[in-house]
Amino acid sequence: MDKDSFDMAVGINITLNGEARRVLAGSIADLCAEIGLNPAKVAVERNLMIVPRSTLAQVMLADGDQLEIVHFVGGG
Amino acid sequence: MTQESGSDTWTVAGRRFSSRLIVGTGKYKDFEQNAAALAASGAEIITVAVRRVNVTDPGAPMLTDFIDPKQYTYLPNTAGCFDRDSAIRTLRLAREAGGWDLVKLEILGEAKTLYPDMRETLQATEILAKEGFLPMVYCADDPIAAKQLEDAGAVAIMPLGAPIGSGLGIQNRVTIRLIVEGAKVPVLVDAGVGTASDAAVAMELGCDGVLMNTAIAEAKDPVMMARAMRLSVEAGRGAYLAGRMGRRMYADPSSPLAGLI
């Protein structure tokens, strides 16, 4: 099947850091791998609830999820 | 209690530190300059902000690549938060990202002055303390508000000396001193320091430490200024411990009057 129909079949729509995004259905750990993030350096909030790092591989994304992925930057 | 003996430490929430200078990590030209200034400052605690990861450039260098969280105590802040709920949300994320419960609470009232919103700050302090956080709290230089924060669970009181990033120096020595005298937890001047003498003033007033960012980051030579700040904090602390002379209205000669020719 071509890419578009593949996306239609297994992709879901989420909001990631304020931007709409279509991603493969899977766990949050899968999403981190998909976008190239090291989960050890970030924190994840899903629908306003913290997702403990130890459970990132178990928590499955659902259509419409609001995700925030943050890290530490310079600040005063 | 001399600094030479290395015994002049201070303790916040049961954690002991030698350096009384806490530095921010914002506004630097690059991570290398930030790391060099930090080394020159001698600071053991650094403040950091929590922000969204750039998902379009996930391989970009991160602060933690340059400043080792195992070597320095990261103090996550809530800079940019203007209400209680966003500050608490930010610190919950920070705790998950780094595993640290010692945090800097800062809830701003308006963008123009970046003065703290003390009503929101007090409420957030209570909630955070109940959730097991150890909040060091940026606040107005108000001795009553400082007591209220302490009662609410603040592990350190951090009054502004002047508006954040202003470099105006400590505007009201009396209120800072009143806070120091009334507090059972450490008091650190947070914000307003512009140059080394400002930091020394804070320490001479009996503060346990000073927190600064812009005064170092926006100096012409940040690394040299970081060193100057380290020395001024030590000098001010030493003068406070030594106990300054009394003030007199008129002169008092240093050479003996007897035996004049």
Contacts between the chains, C-beta under 8 A, distances in Angstrom:
chain1	res1	chain2	res2	distance
A	16	B	55	6.0
A	17	B	52	4.3
A	17	B	53	6.9
A	17	B	55	5.9
A	18	B	52	7.3
A	19	B	55	7.9
A	35	B	55	5.3
A	35	B	58	5.6
A	36	B	58	4.2
A	36	B	59	6.3
A	37	B	53	6.3
A	37	B	55	7.4
A	37	B	58	4.7
A	41	B	62	6.2
A	41	B	64	6.2
A	41	B	97	7.6
A	42	B	53	5.7
A	42	B	97	6.2
A	43	B	50	7.8
A	43	B	93	4.5
A	43	B	94	7.1
A	43	B	96	3.9
A	43	B	97	3.5
A	44	B	96	7.5
A	45	B	89	7.5
A	45	B	92	7.8
A	45	B	93	5.8
A	48	B	89	7.3
A	50	B	92	5.3
A	50	B	93	6.7
A	50	B	96	5.1
A	51	B	96	7.8
A	52	B	96	6.7
A	53	B	96	6.6
A	68	B	52	6.7
A	68	B	93	7.2
A	69	B	52	6.9
A	69	B	53	4.8
A	69	B	55	7.0
A	70	B	50	5.1
A	70	B	51	6.1
A	70	B	52	5.7
A	70	B	53	6.3
A	70	B	93	5.1
A	70	B	97	6.5
A	71	B	50	7.6
A	71	B	51	7.1
A	71	B	53	5.1
A	71	B	62	6.2
A	71	B	64	7.8
A	71	B	97	6.3
A	72	B	48	4.4
A	72	B	49	7.1
A	72	B	50	6.4
A	72	B	62	7.4
A	72	B	63	5.4
A	72	B	64	6.3
A	72	B	74	6.6
A	72	B	76	6.8
A	72	B	94	7.6
A	72	B	97	6.4
A	72	B	98	6.8
A	73	B	25	8.0
A	73	B	48	6.8
A	73	B	49	5.2
A	73	B	50	7.6
A	73	B	51	4.7
A	73	B	62	8.0
A	73	B	63	5.9
A	74	B	24	7.4
A	74	B	25	3.8
A	74	B	26	4.5
A	74	B	27	7.3
A	74	B	28	6.4
A	74	B	31	8.0
A	74	B	34	6.4
A	74	B	48	6.9
A	74	B	49	6.8
A	74	B	63	5.8
A	75	B	24	6.2
A	75	B	25	6.2
A	75	B	26	4.6
A	75	B	47	5.9
A	75	B	48	5.5
A	75	B	49	2.7
A	75	B	77	5.5
A	75	B	79	5.1
A	75	B	213	7.8
A	76	B	24	3.2
A	76	B	25	7.6
A	76	B	26	4.7
A	76	B	27	7.5
A	76	B	47	5.8
A	76	B	49	7.9
A	76	B	77	7.2
A	76	B	79	6.4
A	76	B	164	7.1
A	76	B	165	7.7
A	76	B	211	8.0
A	76	B	212	7.9
A	76	B	213	3.3
A	76	B	214	6.9
